[in-house]
């Protein structure tokens, strides 16, 4: 182990924890703690969206995809742009009618309290499982650096991130996200340059070797109504359609990202943050895919076997092969990605628990409770979720590819969420019970699809959304359901 590298990593962890914690003094009420007081500029929110959307799974998982495959993952990113158009036109105007703290308050307005709790609970399960995989991804990095047991690695990173999230709330999340996103993108660019200069023959040799192995292939336009077509994770059609549905669900219905959109000062600034984040996302994914190609050429030239697990190939190369100091900086950059996403998840889980479950329950019994009480509760709920994510991270050690595992877990639940949101936004005849039955039916179908078919995860949200929406609408045609329960603010 290099002393300079370890010192660099230690300094970074201490500095970012201190930086995030010092925002505590600005946390006076729930609006400050969960929405950053709606004072953050749009560009900082855009960087925070990128951090929440990509995480350590991107940093270590994307190079592994191009190392063993090619650039076809970028087809999914094209669908991300189409989704932003849908969210901008359909979701944002609804979220900025009045003051909302969570995405699921929209469901209360449209349908009633029961479906608000159901959608919020679905998010809590979804984010806890998906974030557990991300926590494990971080532990891969720390285990490589320190040679420690993954359990200790997971505990260290959760505790450090939990500390500044507990103290600084959403303001700390947004600004640490901005700093950490800049750090890991710069770190990736630096690692690209360093790896390239370690390959004899430079870029010309890389391009020749990669082209011969078809590494630069992006598009797969093949189409057929066959099981094989739907089993391919990355095709143009899966990317455009599946990527659009996946991102519409994640950015339009999941509190982790909706919370950032709600933190903007105005709807216009929220829209600017949403679209500018895609430009950074595309550049970022392309950069990490190029790094995977460089590593493929390097390992091929040297006749070396790839490290196992495959997701460790990028951090392992950094730690073993890059100069002292540089390796520590780049490992710190990868940890930055993980910590930024973990802090966002902790705050989103806390906000949903407090605003969609605890506060409505308490206020029905004691309307005099102050924001100071709920702010104290919010901090300790954050701690509780930190413990849950630690436990899920331990279980997640047995997954395969961390990037695809995280996306798969999310995609199973996203279809039900997006389907019921679309029922609320696009129809007027569907009421609460029909929507709840449809949501449960969509979820059960996706569990079956995951367990009993070979359909690729990129189609999961499309199938789940279509099943939920069509079931809810069909029930409304067959059954004259009573009107939704009254809810203040119902349109």
C-alpha positions as MATLAB code, in Angstrom:
seq = 'XXXXXXXXXXXXXXXXXXXXXXXXXXXXXXXXXXXXXXXXXXXXXXXXXXXXXXXXXXXXXXXXXXXXXXXXXXXXXXXXXXXXXXXXXXXXXXXXXXXXXXXXXXXXXXXXXXXXXXXXXXXXXXXXXXXXXXXXXXXXXXXXXXXXXXXXXXXXXXXXXXXXXXXXXXXXXXXXXXXXXXXXXXXXXXXXXXXXXXXXXXXXXXXXXXXXXXXXXXXXXXXXXXXXXXXXXXXXXXXXXXXXXXXXXXXXXXXXXXXXXXXXXXXXXXXXXXXXXXXXXXXXXXXXXXXXXXXXXXXXXXXXXXXXXXXXXXXXXXXXXXXXXXXXXXXXXXXXXXXXXXXXXXXXXXXXXXXXXXXXXXXXXXXXXXXXXXXXXXXXXXXXXXXXXXXXXXXXXXXXXXXXXXXXXXXXXXXXXXXXXXXXXXXXXXXXXXXXXXXXXXXXXXXXXXXXXXXXXXXXXXXXXXXXXXXXXXXXXXXXXXXXXXXXXXX';
ca = [
       0.000    0.000    0.000;
       1.288    3.481   -0.903;
       1.400    5.885    2.009;
       0.800    8.882   -0.285;
      -2.267    7.235   -1.814;
      -3.742    6.336    1.559;
      -3.068    9.841    2.838;
      -4.834   11.316   -0.204;
      -7.877    9.117    0.352;
      -7.970    9.889    4.089;
      -7.719   13.643    3.495;
     -10.523   13.480    0.954;
     -12.862   11.512    3.238;
     -12.258   13.880    6.149;
     -12.610   16.995    3.985;
     -15.869   16.004    2.286;
     -17.395   14.894    5.599;
     -16.501   18.231    7.189;
     -17.729   20.179    4.154;
     -21.119   18.465    4.216;
     -21.555   18.692    7.984;
     -20.997   22.457    8.114;
     -24.372   23.039    6.396;
     -26.130   22.123    9.653;
     -26.510   25.762   10.652;
     -28.790   26.431    7.662;
     -31.225   23.617    8.571;
     -34.080   25.376   10.348;
     -37.152   23.469    9.127;
     -38.267   20.614    6.888;
     -38.104   22.766    3.754;
     -34.419   23.388    4.469;
     -33.673   19.769    5.396;
     -35.510   18.072    2.518;
     -35.464   20.725   -0.260;
     -32.372   22.759    0.583;
     -34.600   25.790    1.189;
     -35.095   25.889   -2.601;
     -32.033   28.131   -2.797;
     -29.638   25.973   -4.846;
     -28.813   27.212   -8.380;
     -29.968   25.099  -11.326;
     -26.421   24.117  -12.329;
     -25.694   22.688   -8.871;
     -28.953   20.713   -9.029;
     -27.926   19.443  -12.494;
     -24.634   18.153  -11.103;
     -26.518   16.590   -8.194;
     -28.879   14.835  -10.634;
     -25.870   13.399  -12.448;
     -24.375   12.152   -9.190;
     -27.651   10.546   -8.140;
     -28.185    8.986  -11.566;
     -24.764    7.398  -11.985;
     -22.984    6.581   -8.705;
     -20.186    4.058   -8.130;
     -22.087    1.539  -10.254;
     -21.295    3.700  -13.262;
     -17.705    4.364  -12.329;
     -16.737    0.724  -11.860;
     -19.478   -1.030  -13.841;
     -19.355    0.871  -17.149;
     -15.672    0.165  -17.955;
     -16.399   -3.514  -17.293;
     -19.201   -3.428  -19.893;
     -16.951   -2.168  -22.712;
     -14.052   -4.356  -21.530;
     -16.142   -7.472  -22.105;
     -18.479   -6.037  -24.758;
     -18.725   -2.783  -26.703;
     -20.385    0.666  -26.687;
     -23.978   -0.552  -27.049;
     -24.831    0.706  -23.561;
     -24.935    4.232  -25.070;
     -28.195    3.303  -26.817;
     -29.817    3.337  -23.384;
     -28.499    6.858  -22.771;
     -30.294    8.105  -25.907;
     -33.545    6.990  -24.308;
     -32.635    9.091  -21.266;
     -32.953   12.241  -23.397;
     -36.387   11.293  -24.731;
     -37.537   10.703  -21.153;
     -36.514   14.205  -20.137;
     -38.865   15.615  -22.777;
     -41.727   13.569  -21.321;
     -40.948   14.612  -17.737;
     -40.630   18.270  -18.712;
     -43.998   18.327  -20.458;
     -46.017   15.991  -18.230;
     -44.567   15.827  -14.711;
     -42.878   19.135  -13.882;
     -45.998   21.319  -14.271;
     -47.792   19.084  -11.764;
     -44.935   19.080   -9.267;
     -44.786   22.874   -9.197;
     -48.465   23.367   -8.409;
     -48.236   24.340   -4.774;
     -45.415   23.183   -2.497;
     -44.547   19.494   -2.507;
     -41.878   17.687   -0.530;
     -42.191   14.266   -2.171;
     -43.350   12.803   -5.471;
     -46.072   10.832   -3.717;
     -47.952   13.913   -2.582;
     -49.035   14.156   -6.222;
     -50.690   10.757   -5.858;
     -52.533   11.958   -2.760;
     -53.866   14.953   -4.668;
     -55.095   12.827   -7.558;
     -56.282    9.639   -5.840;
     -56.107    9.825   -2.054;
     -54.070    8.935    1.002;
     -53.984    5.146    0.565;
     -52.273    5.195   -2.812;
     -49.883    7.831   -1.559;
     -48.746    5.376    1.103;
     -48.578    2.500   -1.391;
     -46.418    4.402   -3.895;
     -44.222    5.777   -1.118;
     -43.746    2.293    0.358;
     -42.832    0.953   -3.074;
     -40.158    3.620   -3.359;
     -38.766    2.786    0.082;
     -38.379   -0.882   -0.841;
     -36.991   -0.060   -4.285;
     -34.390    2.414   -3.071;
     -33.298    0.312   -0.095;
     -32.619   -2.714   -2.312;
     -30.991   -0.797   -5.171;
     -28.891    1.332   -2.825;
     -27.695   -1.762   -0.999;
     -26.104   -2.922   -4.265;
     -24.458    0.478   -4.618;
     -23.132    0.322   -1.066;
     -21.554   -3.032   -1.863;
     -19.995   -1.509   -4.992;
     -18.268    1.046   -2.770;
     -16.953   -1.725   -0.527;
     -15.244   -3.327   -3.549;
     -13.118   -0.197   -3.845;
     -12.206    0.013   -0.172;
     -11.396   -3.695   -0.029;
      -8.959   -3.285   -2.934;
      -7.263   -0.321   -1.276;
      -7.046   -1.551    2.293;
      -7.362   -5.301    1.822;
     -10.108   -5.210    4.433;
     -13.166   -7.408    4.814;
     -16.133   -6.046    2.812;
     -18.217   -5.825    5.998;
     -15.823   -3.307    7.555;
     -15.565   -1.428    4.260;
     -19.347   -1.067    4.016;
     -19.567    0.104    7.631;
     -16.902    2.810    7.211;
     -18.407    4.389    4.113;
     -21.986    4.300    5.446;
     -20.976    5.946    8.729;
     -19.000    8.763    7.075;
     -21.748    9.549    4.590;
     -24.447    9.260    7.237;
     -22.687   11.841    9.422;
     -22.797   14.730    6.964;
     -26.248   13.799    5.632;
     -27.578   13.745    9.223;
     -26.113   17.184    9.841;
     -26.566   19.050    6.579;
     -29.691   17.614    4.971;
     -30.482   18.270    1.295;
     -28.239   21.336    1.130;
     -25.270   19.169    2.072;
     -26.387   16.524   -0.428;
     -26.578   18.960   -3.367;
     -23.286   20.735   -2.729;
     -21.284   17.637   -1.854;
     -22.769   16.019   -4.972;
     -21.506   18.930   -7.073;
     -17.995   18.723   -5.605;
     -17.821   14.946   -5.822;
     -19.186   14.754   -9.373;
     -16.534   17.209  -10.541;
     -13.883   15.171   -8.747;
     -14.772   11.788  -10.201;
     -15.193   13.097  -13.780;
     -11.824   14.847  -13.582;
     -10.405   11.668  -12.059;
     -11.781    9.609  -14.942;
     -10.308   11.986  -17.515;
      -6.951   11.808  -15.745;
      -7.054    8.013  -15.604;
      -7.860    7.897  -19.339;
      -4.774    9.971  -20.082;
      -2.518    7.942  -17.775;
      -3.702    4.537  -19.049;
      -3.371    5.658  -22.669;
       0.232    6.708  -22.110;
       1.042    3.309  -20.608;
       0.005    1.521  -23.824;
       2.826    1.236  -26.433;
       1.692    2.735  -29.704;
      -0.766    5.147  -28.048;
      -4.217    5.845  -29.396;
      -3.475    4.517  -32.885;
      -2.718    1.081  -31.459;
      -5.782    1.243  -29.179;
      -8.063    2.193  -32.077;
      -6.731   -0.598  -34.277;
      -7.039   -3.301  -31.606;
     -10.439   -2.108  -30.390;
     -11.860   -1.838  -33.917;
     -10.719   -5.373  -34.715;
     -12.638   -6.574  -31.641;
     -15.716   -4.456  -32.605;
     -15.430   -2.473  -29.368;
     -16.723    0.778  -30.882;
     -20.030   -0.650  -32.065;
     -22.848    1.486  -30.681;
     -26.033    0.607  -32.562;
     -27.851   -2.669  -32.964;
     -30.888   -2.081  -35.181;
     -31.938   -5.718  -35.435;
     -35.646   -6.173  -34.769;
     -37.806   -9.280  -34.599;
     -40.741  -10.483  -32.505;
     -38.687  -13.288  -31.011;
     -37.586  -14.238  -27.488;
     -33.978  -13.655  -28.527;
     -34.719  -10.033  -29.435;
     -36.250   -9.264  -26.043;
     -33.442  -11.133  -24.260;
     -30.800   -8.709  -25.617;
     -30.135   -6.011  -23.019;
     -28.700   -3.460  -25.431;
     -30.296   -2.789  -28.797;
     -31.441    0.454  -30.417;
     -35.076   -0.352  -29.642;
     -34.405   -1.443  -26.057;
     -32.299    1.697  -25.599;
     -34.750    4.225  -27.020;
     -37.945    2.675  -25.652;
     -36.620    0.957  -22.535;
     -34.264    3.819  -21.658;
     -37.091    6.328  -22.041;
     -39.428    4.396  -19.754;
     -36.642    3.685  -17.240;
     -35.668    7.347  -16.914;
     -39.237    8.630  -16.947;
     -39.855    6.346  -13.974;
     -36.651    7.201  -12.107;
     -36.721   10.966  -12.710;
     -40.488   11.396  -12.726;
     -41.721    9.099   -9.944;
     -38.817    8.195   -7.660;
     -38.152   10.519   -4.749;
     -34.367   10.176   -5.093;
     -34.420   12.332   -8.237;
     -37.770   14.101   -7.967;
     -36.507   15.626   -4.712;
     -33.798   17.424   -6.686;
     -36.287   18.740   -9.224;
     -38.463   20.011   -6.378;
     -35.455   21.757   -4.806;
     -35.166   24.204   -7.720;
     -36.410   27.766   -7.250;
     -38.774   27.625  -10.221;
     -40.152   25.162  -12.759;
     -37.928   26.742  -15.410;
     -34.786   26.202  -13.358;
     -35.839   22.628  -12.643;
     -36.218   22.054  -16.400;
     -32.801   23.602  -17.092;
     -31.186   21.321  -14.508;
     -32.918   18.269  -15.980;
     -31.792   18.818  -19.580;
     -28.265   20.019  -18.836;
     -27.725   16.930  -16.705;
     -28.211   14.731  -19.794;
     -25.284   16.370  -21.598;
     -23.020   15.545  -18.668;
     -24.463   12.027  -18.416;
     -23.711   11.253  -22.059;
     -20.149   12.550  -21.819;
     -19.614   10.656  -18.587;
     -20.814    7.286  -19.868;
     -18.773    7.656  -23.055;
     -15.662    8.462  -21.040;
     -16.005    5.370  -18.843;
     -16.681    3.162  -21.865;
     -13.482    4.453  -23.492;
     -11.604    3.620  -20.283;
     -12.906    0.053  -20.548;
     -11.585   -0.168  -24.113;
      -8.153    1.067  -23.015;
      -8.070   -1.598  -20.318;
      -9.110   -4.258  -22.846;
      -6.170   -3.371  -25.119;
      -3.774   -3.205  -22.166;
      -4.766   -6.638  -20.839;
      -4.809   -8.148  -24.341;
      -1.304   -6.861  -25.101;
       0.047   -8.195  -21.826;
      -1.803  -11.524  -22.101;
      -3.235  -11.014  -18.607;
      -6.496  -12.524  -17.335;
      -9.136  -10.039  -16.236;
      -9.495   -9.569  -12.456;
     -12.511  -11.066  -10.733;
     -15.128   -9.851  -10.082;
     -15.258   -8.089  -13.456;
     -16.393   -4.840  -11.823;
     -13.059   -4.585  -10.016;
     -11.040   -4.237  -13.242;
     -10.918   -0.421  -13.282;
     -10.190    0.213   -9.578;
      -7.746   -2.721   -9.519;
      -5.761   -1.275  -12.415;
      -5.705    2.150  -10.778;
      -4.393    0.813   -7.483;
      -1.859   -1.619   -8.930;
      -0.543    0.241  -11.966;
      -0.829    4.010  -11.618;
       1.808    6.238   -9.994;
       1.661    6.921   -6.259;
      -0.522    9.913   -5.495;
      -2.408    9.622   -8.775;
      -3.851    6.259   -7.714;
      -5.003    7.701   -4.397;
      -6.641   10.665   -6.108;
      -8.537    8.437   -8.537;
      -9.676    6.013   -5.833;
     -10.886    9.023   -3.845;
     -12.781   10.126   -6.967;
     -14.542    6.756   -7.205;
     -15.445    6.908   -3.515;
     -16.819   10.396   -4.194;
     -19.337    8.960   -6.628;
     -20.491    6.381   -4.120;
     -20.776    8.766   -1.198;
     -22.729   11.343   -3.219;
     -25.311    8.777   -4.235;
     -25.560    7.250   -0.782;
     -26.158   10.639    0.836;
     -28.899   11.372   -1.702;
     -30.585    8.042   -1.008;
     -30.483    8.575    2.765;
     -32.130   11.980    2.476;
     -34.753   10.730   -0.013;
     -35.633    7.730    2.157;
     -35.895    9.983    5.202;
     -38.071   12.567    3.439;
     -40.492    9.933    2.165;
     -40.725    8.233    5.568;
     -41.389   11.474    7.428;
     -43.542   13.366    4.921;
     -45.622   10.474    3.555;
     -45.996    8.343    6.693;
     -44.938    9.881   10.000;
     -46.082   13.492    9.657;
     -49.611   12.741    8.325;
     -50.072   10.167   11.112;
     -48.929   12.565   13.861;
     -50.759   15.624   12.545;
     -54.078   13.790   12.541;
     -53.653   13.262   16.283;
     -51.781   16.398   17.305;
     -51.997   19.287   14.785;
     -49.884   21.499   17.059;
     -46.629   19.597   16.477;
     -43.927   21.977   15.267;
     -41.462   21.702   12.399;
     -38.682   21.477   14.986;
     -40.107   18.149   16.152;
     -40.293   16.750   12.632;
     -36.786   18.002   11.858;
     -35.416   16.056   14.852;
     -37.329   12.966   13.750;
     -36.054   13.364   10.169;
     -32.434   13.267   11.337;
     -32.907   10.073   13.324;
     -34.909    8.444   10.549;
     -31.851    9.127    8.371;
     -29.755    7.176   10.866;
     -32.226    4.290   10.809;
     -32.072    4.104    7.029;
     -28.289    4.120    7.207;
     -28.486    0.949    9.294;
     -30.903   -0.637    6.800;
     -28.637    0.134    3.839;
     -25.676   -1.346    5.691;
     -27.581   -4.614    6.149;
     -28.800   -4.702    2.532;
     -25.236   -4.019    1.395;
     -24.079   -7.153    3.212;
     -26.658   -9.254    1.365;
     -25.752   -7.611   -1.964;
     -22.279   -9.165   -1.865;
     -23.719  -12.151   -3.717;
     -24.938  -10.299   -6.841;
     -23.218  -10.455  -10.232;
     -22.538   -7.272  -12.236;
     -23.245   -4.422   -9.837;
     -24.336   -2.013  -12.586;
     -26.874   -4.359  -14.151;
     -27.982   -5.698  -10.743;
     -28.819   -2.189   -9.566;
     -30.717   -1.361  -12.755;
     -32.575   -4.690  -12.679;
     -33.796   -4.272   -9.104;
     -35.020   -0.759   -9.854;
     -36.662   -1.765  -13.129;
     -38.818   -4.455  -11.492;
     -40.572   -1.836   -9.355;
     -40.385    1.188  -11.657;
     -43.074   -0.119  -14.021;
     -45.737   -0.176  -11.317;
     -44.787    3.306  -10.136;
     -44.750    4.859  -13.583;
     -47.949    3.077  -14.605;
     -49.938    4.425  -11.666;
     -48.504    7.939  -12.107;
     -49.587    7.893  -15.763;
     -53.058    6.708  -14.725;
     -53.241    9.756  -12.505;
     -51.882   12.242  -15.040;
     -53.498   10.965  -18.252;
     -56.922    9.748  -17.101;
     -59.814   11.102  -15.066;
     -62.062    8.034  -14.842;
     -59.609    5.829  -12.901;
     -60.020    6.073   -9.128;
     -57.991    4.983   -6.140;
     -58.922    1.324   -5.699;
     -58.589    0.587   -9.412;
     -55.177    2.236   -9.447;
     -54.006    0.262   -6.409;
     -55.165   -3.056   -7.885;
     -53.422   -2.181  -11.151;
     -50.202   -1.301   -9.379;
     -50.124   -4.583   -7.468;
     -50.949   -6.528  -10.648;
     -48.101   -4.834  -12.507;
     -45.660   -5.636   -9.725;
     -46.678   -9.300   -9.588;
     -46.278   -9.580  -13.341;
     -42.751   -8.151  -13.176;
     -41.752  -10.554  -10.428;
     -42.900  -13.371  -12.715;
     -41.043  -11.891  -15.714;
     -37.842  -11.665  -13.691;
     -38.134  -15.179  -12.272;
     -39.522  -17.150  -15.208;
     -38.356  -15.470  -18.449;
     -35.145  -14.398  -20.162;
     -36.436  -10.931  -21.045;
     -33.686   -8.304  -20.614;
     -33.985   -5.772  -17.784;
     -34.150   -2.919  -20.308;
     -37.720   -4.008  -21.180;
     -38.919   -4.377  -17.575;
     -40.240   -0.836  -17.106;
     -42.024   -0.883  -20.479;
     -43.823   -4.128  -19.616;
     -44.614   -3.117  -16.032;
     -45.931    0.301  -17.058;
     -48.104   -1.086  -19.851;
     -49.532   -3.792  -17.577;
     -50.298   -1.363  -14.745;
     -51.847    1.300  -16.968;
     -53.977   -1.100  -19.043;
     -55.175   -3.002  -15.952;
     -56.208    0.167  -14.160;
     -58.035    1.561  -17.172;
     -59.762   -1.759  -17.899;
     -61.013   -2.024  -14.305;
     -62.379    1.532  -14.503;
     -64.370    0.573  -17.610;
     -65.856   -2.526  -15.980;
     -66.467   -1.197  -12.470;
     -68.137    2.028  -11.427;
     -65.913    2.862   -8.499;
     -66.842    5.593   -5.981;
     -64.980    8.863   -6.335;
     -61.562    9.250   -4.772;
     -61.442   10.122   -1.106;
     -61.279   13.873   -0.423;
     -57.794   15.313   -0.188;
     -56.822   18.925    0.304;
     -55.400   20.349   -2.872;
     -57.213   17.849   -5.147;
     -57.540   19.318   -8.592;
];
